[in-house]
Amino acid sequence: MQKTELNISETYQELLPELKSFVYRLTCDKEVSGDIAQDTFIKVIEKQNQFKGASSAKTWIFSIATNLSIDWLRTKKRWTENAQDKAKRLSQRDDTYREKYLHINQTSPAGNFDFIEHINFCFTCISKTLPIEQQVTLILKDIYEFKVEEISQIIETPAGTIKHWLFVSRKSMTDIFDRR
């Protein structure tokens, strides 16, 4: 196979925002997501001679970021189905927060944005209850619109397994949402 040149500086500028967003969805930690994104590009620089062009540069780079994220996630506990409810109860104990939040949502044009962000957060929160591989698969497919074949390359898993994980994870998310 012919070696493909990779313009790392250009690729870095182009992919960094989306990559950080992806890692943040997995880790729910801005600092960690920034660190993993930077570590990803350090690995890209170190391993650029291994990029053969068998996949797109984006798929290859997301593969590196996914592996780093999964390694980090394996050191953490999975979220429980009611994690978001617990966080909500904690925040609502603070009268100042509750008053400001309700006022902003009822009087501000940003309230619609907050509603959309809340839905996105619900998706992320519920997805955190899934096994890591299913969570990664679902986010890559439904948020970042990778094809099944690309996801298969990213997490080095057969396409049939990816399709199964998508089915199971979507069903699990629906069941959890319905119960809540």
HELIX and SHEET records of a PDB file:
HELIX    1   1 ILE A    8  THR A   27  1                                  20    
HELIX    2   2 LYS A   30  LYS A   47  1                                  18    
HELIX    3   3 GLN A   48  GLN A   50  5                                   3    
HELIX    4   4 ALA A   57  LEU A   73  1                                  17    
HELIX    5   5 ALA A   83  GLN A   92  1                                  10    
HELIX    6   6 ASP A   95  THR A  107  1                                  13    
HELIX    7   7 ALA A  110  SER A  127  1                                  18    
HELIX    8   8 ILE A  132  LEU A  138  1                                   7    
HELIX    9   9 ILE A  139  ILE A  143  3                                   5    
HELIX   10  10 VAL A  148  ILE A  154  1                                   7    
HELIX   11  11 ALA A  159  ARG A  179  1                                  21    
END                                                                             
